[in-house]
Amino acid sequence: MNLQTTICDIKFKNPIIAASGTFGFGEEYNELYDVSCLGGISSKGLTLKPKDGNEGIRVYETPSGMMNSVGLQNPGIEAFIEHGIANMRRFNNVLIANMGGHSMEDYTTGAAMLSAADIDMLELNISCPNVKSGGMAFGIKADVAKEVVSAVRKVCTKPLIVKLSPNAENIVDMALACEEAGADALSLVNTFQAMAIDLHKRKPVFNNVYAGLSGAAIKPIALRMVHSVCKQVKVPVIGIGGISSATDVLEFVMAGASAVQIGTVNFNDPLAGKHIVDELESLCQKEGIESLEEIRGII
């Protein structure tokens, strides 16, 4: 059984990637199982300077999912380059550095620093609010996203993945704009903007009022968005959104995805990565699938 997949000439031993923001830098999970079994790891979301993250409640369980308002807590790009990369390299899988920013300067400076470091791919999170434009996320309007991706492309020498927000005005237009601006691959979807209210306290659960919804509840919508984008773009697509089993993985591959990222399921089951990799091989054998290429994009 061949579970390998290739994205931007980089080979993944299998299509399972730990999603940014759900796996840290891999160290904690490696105490539970050998995370080298994964195809790749997307790092905790990095910013130019260290961030403490949001105050108050950060994670809140919902039916078939969860909401989070962590706020990109991270040690900063410089500390990641000095210490984090060497630790992640021990895991012998594709190292993807996920990066966010709140201004064009944040993105270009950070991308240049990470491009010069020992990473395999850069994943650009454009769901961050643009503080110079009233707080609207870079990933809402296609023309704004195209501008930031174009700027990053000029300084980025590593394969560039752009992570799309499902809150975009039009996800296909967004994908096409990012592709035209120089994205080598796309990953989608990030979390859906959502809200929770504490009935007893008569106020929102989260200090920032709104938070990101993820988990099994969003899978059908994420699958539809991945399918729609795969039908229109030429670059590889990494599917994200509520994936918690090998069956989910194969559904996203059939929709056109070259690989997938698993996120919220890591909180439900800390051994999920290993379980899904093992289950995927067994399921492919059961279904008579010798290579993922046989089923990719058949829907």
ROVO-469563 format. One record per residue (C-alpha): x, y, z; residue number from 1. Coordinates in Angstrom, 1 decimal. Each point is the difference from the previous one (the first is absolute). Layout:
<pt><u>X</u><v>Y</v><w>Z</w><resi>NUM</resi></pt>
...
// end
This chain:
<pt><u>0.0</u><v>0.0</v><w>0.0</w><resi>1</resi></pt>
<pt><u>1.4</u><v>3.4</v><w>-1.1</w><resi>2</resi></pt>
<pt><u>-1.2</u><v>2.8</v><w>2.2</w><resi>3</resi></pt>
<pt><u>2.6</u><v>2.5</v><w>-1.3</w><resi>4</resi></pt>
<pt><u>-1.0</u><v>3.3</v><w>-1.4</w><resi>5</resi></pt>
<pt><u>2.0</u><v>2.8</v><w>-1.6</w><resi>6</resi></pt>
<pt><u>-0.6</u><v>3.7</v><w>0.4</w><resi>7</resi></pt>
<pt><u>2.2</u><v>2.6</v><w>-1.7</w><resi>8</resi></pt>
<pt><u>2.6</u><v>-2.8</v><w>-0.6</w><resi>9</resi></pt>
<pt><u>0.1</u><v>-0.8</v><w>3.7</w><resi>10</resi></pt>
<pt><u>-0.8</u><v>-3.6</v><w>0.9</w><resi>11</resi></pt>
<pt><u>-2.2</u><v>-0.8</v><w>2.9</w><resi>12</resi></pt>
<pt><u>0.1</u><v>-3.6</v><w>1.3</w><resi>13</resi></pt>
<pt><u>-3.8</u><v>0.3</v><w>0.3</w><resi>14</resi></pt>
<pt><u>-2.6</u><v>2.7</v><w>-0.4</w><resi>15</resi></pt>
<pt><u>-0.6</u><v>0.6</v><w>3.8</w><resi>16</resi></pt>
<pt><u>1.3</u><v>3.4</v><w>1.3</w><resi>17</resi></pt>
<pt><u>-0.5</u><v>1.3</v><w>3.5</w><resi>18</resi></pt>
<pt><u>-1.8</u><v>3.3</v><w>-0.3</w><resi>19</resi></pt>
<pt><u>1.5</u><v>3.2</v><w>1.3</w><resi>20</resi></pt>
<pt><u>-1.3</u><v>1.1</v><w>3.4</w><resi>21</resi></pt>
<pt><u>-1.0</u><v>-3.5</v><w>1.1</w><resi>22</resi></pt>
<pt><u>3.4</u><v>-1.7</v><w>0.3</w><resi>23</resi></pt>
<pt><u>2.4</u><v>2.5</v><w>1.4</w><resi>24</resi></pt>
<pt><u>3.4</u><v>-0.8</v><w>-1.5</w><resi>25</resi></pt>
<pt><u>-0.6</u><v>-3.7</v><w>0.4</w><resi>26</resi></pt>
<pt><u>2.0</u><v>-0.6</v><w>3.2</w><resi>27</resi></pt>
<pt><u>-3.0</u><v>-0.6</v><w>2.4</w><resi>28</resi></pt>
<pt><u>-1.6</u><v>-2.5</v><w>-2.4</w><resi>29</resi></pt>
<pt><u>3.3</u><v>-1.8</v><w>-0.5</w><resi>30</resi></pt>
<pt><u>-0.1</u><v>-1.0</v><w>3.6</w><resi>31</resi></pt>
<pt><u>-3.2</u><v>-1.9</v><w>-0.8</w><resi>32</resi></pt>
<pt><u>1.0</u><v>-1.6</v><w>-3.3</w><resi>33</resi></pt>
<pt><u>2.7</u><v>0.3</v><w>-2.7</w><resi>34</resi></pt>
<pt><u>-1.2</u><v>3.0</v><w>-2.0</w><resi>35</resi></pt>
<pt><u>2.4</u><v>-1.0</v><w>-2.7</w><resi>36</resi></pt>
<pt><u>-2.8</u><v>-2.1</v><w>-1.4</w><resi>37</resi></pt>
<pt><u>-1.7</u><v>3.1</v><w>-1.2</w><resi>38</resi></pt>
<pt><u>0.5</u><v>1.4</v><w>-3.5</w><resi>39</resi></pt>
<pt><u>0.7</u><v>3.4</v><w>1.4</w><resi>40</resi></pt>
<pt><u>-0.5</u><v>2.5</v><w>2.8</w><resi>41</resi></pt>
<pt><u>-1.2</u><v>3.6</v><w>-0.4</w><resi>42</resi></pt>
<pt><u>1.5</u><v>2.0</v><w>2.8</w><resi>43</resi></pt>
<pt><u>-1.8</u><v>2.1</v><w>2.5</w><resi>44</resi></pt>
<pt><u>-1.0</u><v>3.3</v><w>-1.6</w><resi>45</resi></pt>
<pt><u>3.1</u><v>2.2</v><w>0.1</w><resi>46</resi></pt>
<pt><u>0.1</u><v>3.8</v><w>0.1</w><resi>47</resi></pt>
<pt><u>2.9</u><v>2.4</v><w>-0.4</w><resi>48</resi></pt>
<pt><u>0.1</u><v>0.8</v><w>3.7</w><resi>49</resi></pt>
<pt><u>-1.0</u><v>-2.4</v><w>2.9</w><resi>50</resi></pt>
<pt><u>-3.7</u><v>0.1</v><w>1.0</w><resi>51</resi></pt>
<pt><u>-1.6</u><v>-0.9</v><w>3.3</w><resi>52</resi></pt>
<pt><u>-3.4</u><v>-0.7</v><w>-1.7</w><resi>53</resi></pt>
<pt><u>-3.4</u><v>0.9</v><w>1.2</w><resi>54</resi></pt>
<pt><u>-1.2</u><v>0.3</v><w>3.5</w><resi>55</resi></pt>
<pt><u>-3.1</u><v>-1.7</v><w>1.5</w><resi>56</resi></pt>
<pt><u>-1.4</u><v>-3.3</v><w>-1.3</w><resi>57</resi></pt>
<pt><u>1.9</u><v>-1.3</v><w>-3.0</w><resi>58</resi></pt>
<pt><u>-1.7</u><v>-3.3</v><w>-0.9</w><resi>59</resi></pt>
<pt><u>-3.7</u><v>-0.8</v><w>0.3</w><resi>60</resi></pt>
<pt><u>-1.7</u><v>-3.3</v><w>-1.0</w><resi>61</resi></pt>
<pt><u>-2.9</u><v>0.0</v><w>-2.4</w><resi>62</resi></pt>
<pt><u>-2.2</u><v>-2.8</v><w>-1.4</w><resi>63</resi></pt>
<pt><u>2.3</u><v>-2.0</v><w>-2.3</w><resi>64</resi></pt>
<pt><u>2.7</u><v>2.6</v><w>0.2</w><resi>65</resi></pt>
<pt><u>1.8</u><v>2.7</v><w>1.9</w><resi>66</resi></pt>
<pt><u>0.6</u><v>3.7</v><w>0.0</w><resi>67</resi></pt>
<pt><u>3.3</u><v>1.7</v><w>0.7</w><resi>68</resi></pt>
<pt><u>1.3</u><v>3.5</v><w>0.6</w><resi>69</resi></pt>
<pt><u>3.6</u><v>-0.8</v><w>0.8</w><resi>70</resi></pt>
<pt><u>1.3</u><v>3.1</v><w>-1.7</w><resi>71</resi></pt>
<pt><u>3.1</u><v>-1.4</v><w>-1.7</w><resi>72</resi></pt>
<pt><u>2.0</u><v>-0.5</v><w>3.2</w><resi>73</resi></pt>
<pt><u>3.6</u><v>-0.8</v><w>-1.2</w><resi>74</resi></pt>
<pt><u>3.7</u><v>0.7</v><w>0.8</w><resi>75</resi></pt>
<pt><u>0.5</u><v>2.1</v><w>-3.1</w><resi>76</resi></pt>
<pt><u>1.8</u><v>-0.8</v><w>-3.3</w><resi>77</resi></pt>
<pt><u>3.5</u><v>0.7</v><w>1.3</w><resi>78</resi></pt>
<pt><u>-0.3</u><v>-2.5</v><w>2.9</w><resi>79</resi></pt>
<pt><u>-1.6</u><v>-2.5</v><w>-2.3</w><resi>80</resi></pt>
<pt><u>3.0</u><v>0.2</v><w>-2.4</w><resi>81</resi></pt>
<pt><u>2.5</u><v>-0.2</v><w>2.9</w><resi>82</resi></pt>
<pt><u>-1.6</u><v>-2.9</v><w>1.9</w><resi>83</resi></pt>
<pt><u>-3.3</u><v>-1.3</v><w>-1.5</w><resi>84</resi></pt>
<pt><u>1.3</u><v>-1.2</v><w>-3.4</w><resi>85</resi></pt>
<pt><u>2.7</u><v>-2.2</v><w>1.4</w><resi>86</resi></pt>
<pt><u>-2.5</u><v>-1.7</v><w>2.3</w><resi>87</resi></pt>
<pt><u>-2.5</u><v>-0.5</v><w>-2.9</w><resi>88</resi></pt>
<pt><u>2.7</u><v>-1.5</v><w>-2.2</w><resi>89</resi></pt>
<pt><u>0.3</u><v>-2.9</v><w>2.3</w><resi>90</resi></pt>
<pt><u>-3.4</u><v>-1.3</v><w>-1.1</w><resi>91</resi></pt>
<pt><u>1.1</u><v>-0.8</v><w>-3.6</w><resi>92</resi></pt>
<pt><u>-3.1</u><v>1.3</v><w>-1.8</w><resi>93</resi></pt>
<pt><u>-0.7</u><v>3.1</v><w>-2.1</w><resi>94</resi></pt>
<pt><u>0.4</u><v>3.2</v><w>2.1</w><resi>95</resi></pt>
<pt><u>-2.5</u><v>2.7</v><w>-0.9</w><resi>96</resi></pt>
<pt><u>0.4</u><v>3.4</v><w>1.8</w><resi>97</resi></pt>
<pt><u>-3.4</u><v>1.7</v><w>0.4</w><resi>98</resi></pt>
<pt><u>0.2</u><v>3.8</v><w>0.2</w><resi>99</resi></pt>
<pt><u>-2.5</u><v>2.8</v><w>0.6</w><resi>100</resi></pt>
<pt><u>0.2</u><v>3.7</v><w>0.3</w><resi>101</resi></pt>
<pt><u>-1.9</u><v>3.2</v><w>0.6</w><resi>102</resi></pt>
<pt><u>1.6</u><v>2.2</v><w>-2.7</w><resi>103</resi></pt>
<pt><u>1.6</u><v>-0.4</v><w>-3.4</w><resi>104</resi></pt>
<pt><u>3.4</u><v>0.6</v><w>1.7</w><resi>105</resi></pt>
<pt><u>-0.6</u><v>-2.8</v><w>2.4</w><resi>106</resi></pt>
<pt><u>-0.6</u><v>-2.4</v><w>-2.8</w><resi>107</resi></pt>
<pt><u>2.9</u><v>1.0</v><w>-2.2</w><resi>108</resi></pt>
<pt><u>2.6</u><v>0.2</v><w>2.8</w><resi>109</resi></pt>
<pt><u>-1.1</u><v>-3.3</v><w>1.5</w><resi>110</resi></pt>
<pt><u>-0.1</u><v>-1.8</v><w>-3.3</w><resi>111</resi></pt>
<pt><u>3.5</u><v>1.2</v><w>-0.9</w><resi>112</resi></pt>
<pt><u>1.3</u><v>-1.3</v><w>3.4</w><resi>113</resi></pt>
<pt><u>-1.7</u><v>-3.4</v><w>-0.3</w><resi>114</resi></pt>
<pt><u>1.1</u><v>-0.4</v><w>-3.6</w><resi>115</resi></pt>
<pt><u>3.6</u><v>0.3</v><w>1.1</w><resi>116</resi></pt>
<pt><u>-0.5</u><v>-2.7</v><w>2.6</w><resi>117</resi></pt>
<pt><u>-0.1</u><v>-3.8</v><w>-0.2</w><resi>118</resi></pt>
<pt><u>-3.7</u><v>-0.5</v><w>-0.7</w><resi>119</resi></pt>
<pt><u>-1.5</u><v>-2.0</v><w>-2.8</w><resi>120</resi></pt>
<pt><u>-3.1</u><v>2.2</v><w>-0.7</w><resi>121</resi></pt>
<pt><u>-1.6</u><v>3.2</v><w>1.2</w><resi>122</resi></pt>
<pt><u>-3.7</u><v>0.1</v><w>0.7</w><resi>123</resi></pt>
<pt><u>-1.4</u><v>3.5</v><w>0.0</w><resi>124</resi></pt>
<pt><u>-3.0</u><v>0.6</v><w>2.3</w><resi>125</resi></pt>
<pt><u>-2.0</u><v>2.9</v><w>-1.6</w><resi>126</resi></pt>
<pt><u>-2.8</u><v>-0.2</v><w>2.6</w><resi>127</resi></pt>
<pt><u>1.8</u><v>2.5</v><w>2.2</w><resi>128</resi></pt>
<pt><u>-1.6</u><v>3.4</v><w>0.5</w><resi>129</resi></pt>
<pt><u>1.7</u><v>2.9</v><w>-1.9</w><resi>130</resi></pt>
<pt><u>0.5</u><v>2.6</v><w>2.8</w><resi>131</resi></pt>
<pt><u>0.6</u><v>2.7</v><w>-2.6</w><resi>132</resi></pt>
<pt><u>-3.3</u><v>-0.6</v><w>-1.7</w><resi>133</resi></pt>
<pt><u>-2.5</u><v>0.0</v><w>2.8</w><resi>134</resi></pt>
<pt><u>0.6</u><v>-3.5</v><w>1.1</w><resi>135</resi></pt>
<pt><u>-1.5</u><v>-1.9</v><w>-3.0</w><resi>136</resi></pt>
<pt><u>1.9</u><v>-3.2</v><w>-0.7</w><resi>137</resi></pt>
<pt><u>2.4</u><v>-0.1</v><w>-3.0</w><resi>138</resi></pt>
<pt><u>-1.9</u><v>-3.1</v><w>-1.1</w><resi>139</resi></pt>
<pt><u>-3.4</u><v>1.5</v><w>-0.4</w><resi>140</resi></pt>
<pt><u>0.3</u><v>2.0</v><w>-3.3</w><resi>141</resi></pt>
<pt><u>1.8</u><v>-1.6</v><w>-2.9</w><resi>142</resi></pt>
<pt><u>1.8</u><v>3.2</v><w>-1.1</w><resi>143</resi></pt>
<pt><u>1.5</u><v>0.5</v><w>3.4</w><resi>144</resi></pt>
<pt><u>1.1</u><v>-3.6</v><w>0.3</w><resi>145</resi></pt>
<pt><u>1.6</u><v>0.2</v><w>-3.5</w><resi>146</resi></pt>
<pt><u>1.9</u><v>3.1</v><w>1.2</w><resi>147</resi></pt>
<pt><u>1.5</u><v>-1.7</v><w>3.0</w><resi>148</resi></pt>
<pt><u>0.7</u><v>-3.3</v><w>-1.8</w><resi>149</resi></pt>
<pt><u>1.8</u><v>1.9</v><w>-2.8</w><resi>150</resi></pt>
<pt><u>2.1</u><v>1.8</v><w>2.5</w><resi>151</resi></pt>
<pt><u>1.0</u><v>-3.2</v><w>1.9</w><resi>152</resi></pt>
<pt><u>0.7</u><v>-1.8</v><w>-3.3</w><resi>153</resi></pt>
<pt><u>2.7</u><v>2.6</v><w>-0.8</w><resi>154</resi></pt>
<pt><u>2.0</u><v>-0.9</v><w>3.2</w><resi>155</resi></pt>
<pt><u>-1.0</u><v>-3.6</v><w>0.4</w><resi>156</resi></pt>
<pt><u>2.4</u><v>-2.6</v><w>-1.5</w><resi>157</resi></pt>
<pt><u>-1.7</u><v>-3.0</v><w>1.5</w><resi>158</resi></pt>
<pt><u>-3.2</u><v>-1.7</v><w>-1.3</w><resi>159</resi></pt>
<pt><u>-2.8</u><v>2.3</v><w>1.0</w><resi>160</resi></pt>
<pt><u>-3.3</u><v>-1.3</v><w>1.3</w><resi>161</resi></pt>
<pt><u>-2.8</u><v>2.5</v><w>0.6</w><resi>162</resi></pt>
<pt><u>-2.6</u><v>-1.0</v><w>2.6</w><resi>163</resi></pt>
<pt><u>-3.4</u><v>1.2</v><w>-0.9</w><resi>164</resi></pt>
<pt><u>-2.8</u><v>1.2</v><w>2.3</w><resi>165</resi></pt>
<pt><u>-3.5</u><v>-1.4</v><w>-0.5</w><resi>166</resi></pt>
<pt><u>-1.2</u><v>3.5</v><w>0.9</w><resi>167</resi></pt>
<pt><u>1.3</u><v>1.4</v><w>-3.3</w><resi>168</resi></pt>
<pt><u>-2.6</u><v>1.8</v><w>-2.1</w><resi>169</resi></pt>
<pt><u>0.4</u><v>-2.7</v><w>-2.7</w><resi>170</resi></pt>
<pt><u>2.3</u><v>-2.9</v><w>0.7</w><resi>171</resi></pt>
<pt><u>0.6</u><v>-0.9</v><w>-3.7</w><resi>172</resi></pt>
<pt><u>0.8</u><v>3.6</v><w>-0.9</w><resi>173</resi></pt>
<pt><u>2.4</u><v>0.1</v><w>3.0</w><resi>174</resi></pt>
<pt><u>1.7</u><v>-3.2</v><w>-1.1</w><resi>175</resi></pt>
<pt><u>0.5</u><v>1.3</v><w>-3.6</w><resi>176</resi></pt>
<pt><u>1.3</u><v>3.3</v><w>1.2</w><resi>177</resi></pt>
<pt><u>2.6</u><v>-1.7</v><w>2.3</w><resi>178</resi></pt>
<pt><u>1.0</u><v>-2.4</v><w>-2.8</w><resi>179</resi></pt>
<pt><u>0.5</u><v>3.0</v><w>-2.4</w><resi>180</resi></pt>
<pt><u>2.0</u><v>1.8</v><w>2.6</w><resi>181</resi></pt>
<pt><u>2.5</u><v>-2.9</v><w>0.2</w><resi>182</resi></pt>
<pt><u>-1.3</u><v>-2.5</v><w>2.5</w><resi>183</resi></pt>
<pt><u>1.6</u><v>-3.4</v><w>-0.6</w><resi>184</resi></pt>
<pt><u>-2.8</u><v>-1.8</v><w>1.9</w><resi>185</resi></pt>
<pt><u>-3.1</u><v>0.8</v><w>2.0</w><resi>186</resi></pt>
<pt><u>-1.3</u><v>-1.4</v><w>3.3</w><resi>187</resi></pt>
<pt><u>-3.6</u><v>0.4</v><w>1.0</w><resi>188</resi></pt>
<pt><u>-2.0</u><v>0.6</v><w>2.0</w><resi>189</resi></pt>
<pt><u>1.0</u><v>1.9</v><w>3.1</w><resi>190</resi></pt>
<pt><u>-2.6</u><v>0.3</v><w>2.8</w><resi>191</resi></pt>
<pt><u>-3.5</u><v>1.5</v><w>-0.5</w><resi>192</resi></pt>
<pt><u>-0.8</u><v>3.2</v><w>2.0</w><resi>193</resi></pt>
<pt><u>-2.5</u><v>-0.9</v><w>2.7</w><resi>194</resi></pt>
<pt><u>-1.3</u><v>1.0</v><w>3.4</w><resi>195</resi></pt>
<pt><u>-1.0</u><v>-1.5</v><w>3.4</w><resi>196</resi></pt>
<pt><u>-1.9</u><v>1.6</v><w>2.8</w><resi>197</resi></pt>
<pt><u>0.1</u><v>-0.7</v><w>3.7</w><resi>198</resi></pt>
<pt><u>-3.6</u><v>0.0</v><w>1.0</w><resi>199</resi></pt>
<pt><u>0.7</u><v>0.3</v><w>3.7</w><resi>200</resi></pt>
<pt><u>2.5</u><v>2.8</v><w>-0.2</w><resi>201</resi></pt>
<pt><u>-2.1</u><v>1.8</v><w>-2.7</w><resi>202</resi></pt>
<pt><u>3.0</u><v>0.6</v><w>-2.2</w><resi>203</resi></pt>
<pt><u>2.1</u><v>-1.6</v><w>-2.8</w><resi>204</resi></pt>
<pt><u>2.2</u><v>-2.9</v><w>0.9</w><resi>205</resi></pt>
<pt><u>3.0</u><v>1.5</v><w>-1.7</w><resi>206</resi></pt>
<pt><u>1.6</u><v>3.4</v><w>0.9</w><resi>207</resi></pt>
<pt><u>0.2</u><v>0.8</v><w>-3.7</w><resi>208</resi></pt>
<pt><u>-3.7</u><v>-1.0</v><w>-0.4</w><resi>209</resi></pt>
<pt><u>0.6</u><v>-2.0</v><w>-3.2</w><resi>210</resi></pt>
<pt><u>2.3</u><v>-3.1</v><w>-0.4</w><resi>211</resi></pt>
<pt><u>0.9</u><v>-2.7</v><w>-2.4</w><resi>212</resi></pt>
<pt><u>-2.2</u><v>-3.1</v><w>-0.5</w><resi>213</resi></pt>
<pt><u>1.7</u><v>-3.3</v><w>-1.0</w><resi>214</resi></pt>
<pt><u>-0.6</u><v>-3.7</v><w>0.3</w><resi>215</resi></pt>
<pt><u>-2.3</u><v>-2.6</v><w>-1.5</w><resi>216</resi></pt>
<pt><u>-2.9</u><v>2.4</v><w>-0.3</w><resi>217</resi></pt>
<pt><u>1.7</u><v>2.0</v><w>-2.7</w><resi>218</resi></pt>
<pt><u>1.2</u><v>-3.0</v><w>-2.1</w><resi>219</resi></pt>
<pt><u>-2.8</u><v>0.0</v><w>-2.6</w><resi>220</resi></pt>
<pt><u>0.4</u><v>3.7</v><w>-0.7</w><resi>221</resi></pt>
<pt><u>3.8</u><v>-0.2</v><w>-0.1</w><resi>222</resi></pt>
<pt><u>-0.3</u><v>-3.0</v><w>-2.4</w><resi>223</resi></pt>
<pt><u>-2.2</u><v>2.0</v><w>-2.3</w><resi>224</resi></pt>
<pt><u>2.4</u><v>2.9</v><w>0.0</w><resi>225</resi></pt>
<pt><u>3.0</u><v>-2.2</v><w>-0.7</w><resi>226</resi></pt>
<pt><u>-1.9</u><v>-1.6</v><w>-2.9</w><resi>227</resi></pt>
<pt><u>-1.0</u><v>3.3</v><w>-1.4</w><resi>228</resi></pt>
<pt><u>3.6</u><v>1.4</v><w>0.1</w><resi>229</resi></pt>
<pt><u>1.6</u><v>-3.2</v><w>-1.3</w><resi>230</resi></pt>
<pt><u>-2.2</u><v>0.3</v><w>-3.1</w><resi>231</resi></pt>
<pt><u>1.3</u><v>3.5</v><w>-0.8</w><resi>232</resi></pt>
<pt><u>3.7</u><v>0.2</v><w>1.0</w><resi>233</resi></pt>
<pt><u>3.1</u><v>-1.7</v><w>-1.5</w><resi>234</resi></pt>
<pt><u>2.1</u><v>0.0</v><w>3.2</w><resi>235</resi></pt>
<pt><u>-0.2</u><v>-2.8</v><w>2.6</w><resi>236</resi></pt>
<pt><u>-2.6</u><v>0.3</v><w>2.8</w><resi>237</resi></pt>
<pt><u>0.3</u><v>-1.2</v><w>3.6</w><resi>238</resi></pt>
<pt><u>-3.4</u><v>-0.7</v><w>1.5</w><resi>239</resi></pt>
<pt><u>-0.9</u><v>1.1</v><w>3.6</w><resi>240</resi></pt>
<pt><u>-3.2</u><v>-0.1</v><w>2.0</w><resi>241</resi></pt>
<pt><u>-1.4</u><v>-2.6</v><w>2.4</w><resi>242</resi></pt>
<pt><u>2.1</u><v>-2.9</v><w>-1.2</w><resi>243</resi></pt>
<pt><u>0.1</u><v>-2.7</v><w>2.6</w><resi>244</resi></pt>
<pt><u>0.2</u><v>-3.3</v><w>-1.8</w><resi>245</resi></pt>
<pt><u>1.5</u><v>-1.8</v><w>-3.0</w><resi>246</resi></pt>
<pt><u>-3.3</u><v>0.2</v><w>-1.7</w><resi>247</resi></pt>
<pt><u>0.0</u><v>3.8</v><w>0.3</w><resi>248</resi></pt>
<pt><u>3.5</u><v>0.0</v><w>-1.5</w><resi>249</resi></pt>
<pt><u>-1.0</u><v>-1.9</v><w>-3.0</w><resi>250</resi></pt>
<pt><u>-3.1</u><v>2.1</v><w>-0.5</w><resi>251</resi></pt>
<pt><u>2.2</u><v>3.1</v><w>-0.2</w><resi>252</resi></pt>
<pt><u>2.4</u><v>-1.7</v><w>-2.4</w><resi>253</resi></pt>
<pt><u>-2.9</u><v>-1.0</v><w>-2.2</w><resi>254</resi></pt>
<pt><u>-1.1</u><v>3.7</v><w>0.1</w><resi>255</resi></pt>
<pt><u>3.5</u><v>0.9</v><w>-1.4</w><resi>256</resi></pt>
<pt><u>2.2</u><v>0.5</v><w>3.0</w><resi>257</resi></pt>
<pt><u>3.7</u><v>-1.0</v><w>-0.2</w><resi>258</resi></pt>
<pt><u>0.3</u><v>-0.3</v><w>3.7</w><resi>259</resi></pt>
<pt><u>-2.0</u><v>0.9</v><w>3.2</w><resi>260</resi></pt>
<pt><u>0.6</u><v>1.6</v><w>3.3</w><resi>261</resi></pt>
<pt><u>-1.5</u><v>-1.4</v><w>3.3</w><resi>262</resi></pt>
<pt><u>-0.7</u><v>2.5</v><w>2.8</w><resi>263</resi></pt>
<pt><u>-2.8</u><v>-0.1</v><w>2.5</w><resi>264</resi></pt>
<pt><u>0.1</u><v>-3.8</v><w>0.1</w><resi>265</resi></pt>
<pt><u>3.4</u><v>0.2</v><w>1.7</w><resi>266</resi></pt>
<pt><u>-1.8</u><v>1.5</v><w>3.1</w><resi>267</resi></pt>
<pt><u>-2.7</u><v>-2.7</v><w>0.0</w><resi>268</resi></pt>
<pt><u>2.6</u><v>-2.8</v><w>-0.5</w><resi>269</resi></pt>
<pt><u>3.7</u><v>0.9</v><w>0.6</w><resi>270</resi></pt>
<pt><u>0.9</u><v>-3.2</v><w>-2.0</w><resi>271</resi></pt>
<pt><u>-2.2</u><v>1.0</v><w>-2.9</w><resi>272</resi></pt>
<pt><u>3.0</u><v>0.5</v><w>-2.4</w><resi>273</resi></pt>
<pt><u>1.3</u><v>-3.5</v><w>0.5</w><resi>274</resi></pt>
<pt><u>-3.5</u><v>-1.5</v><w>-0.1</w><resi>275</resi></pt>
<pt><u>-1.0</u><v>1.7</v><w>-3.3</w><resi>276</resi></pt>
<pt><u>3.3</u><v>-1.0</v><w>-1.7</w><resi>277</resi></pt>
<pt><u>-0.5</u><v>-3.6</v><w>1.0</w><resi>278</resi></pt>
<pt><u>-3.6</u><v>0.0</v><w>-0.9</w><resi>279</resi></pt>
<pt><u>0.7</u><v>1.6</v><w>-3.4</w><resi>280</resi></pt>
<pt><u>2.2</u><v>-2.8</v><w>-1.1</w><resi>281</resi></pt>
<pt><u>-2.5</u><v>-2.6</v><w>1.1</w><resi>282</resi></pt>
<pt><u>-2.9</u><v>1.8</v><w>-1.6</w><resi>283</resi></pt>
<pt><u>1.9</u><v>0.4</v><w>-3.3</w><resi>284</resi></pt>
<pt><u>0.7</u><v>-3.8</v><w>-0.1</w><resi>285</resi></pt>
<pt><u>-3.6</u><v>-0.8</v><w>0.8</w><resi>286</resi></pt>
<pt><u>-1.2</u><v>2.3</v><w>-2.8</w><resi>287</resi></pt>
<pt><u>2.6</u><v>-1.3</v><w>-2.5</w><resi>288</resi></pt>
<pt><u>1.8</u><v>3.4</v><w>-0.3</w><resi>289</resi></pt>
<pt><u>3.7</u><v>-0.5</v><w>-0.8</w><resi>290</resi></pt>
<pt><u>0.8</u><v>3.7</v><w>-0.3</w><resi>291</resi></pt>
<pt><u>-1.8</u><v>3.2</v><w>1.0</w><resi>292</resi></pt>
<pt><u>0.5</u><v>1.2</v><w>-3.6</w><resi>293</resi></pt>
<pt><u>-2.6</u><v>-2.5</v><w>-1.1</w><resi>294</resi></pt>
<pt><u>-2.8</u><v>1.9</v><w>1.8</w><resi>295</resi></pt>
<pt><u>1.3</u><v>3.5</v><w>0.2</w><resi>296</resi></pt>
<pt><u>-2.6</u><v>2.4</v><w>-1.4</w><resi>297</resi></pt>
<pt><u>-2.3</u><v>-2.7</v><w>-1.3</w><resi>298</resi></pt>
<pt><u>-3.1</u><v>1.8</v><w>1.3</w><resi>299</resi></pt>
// end
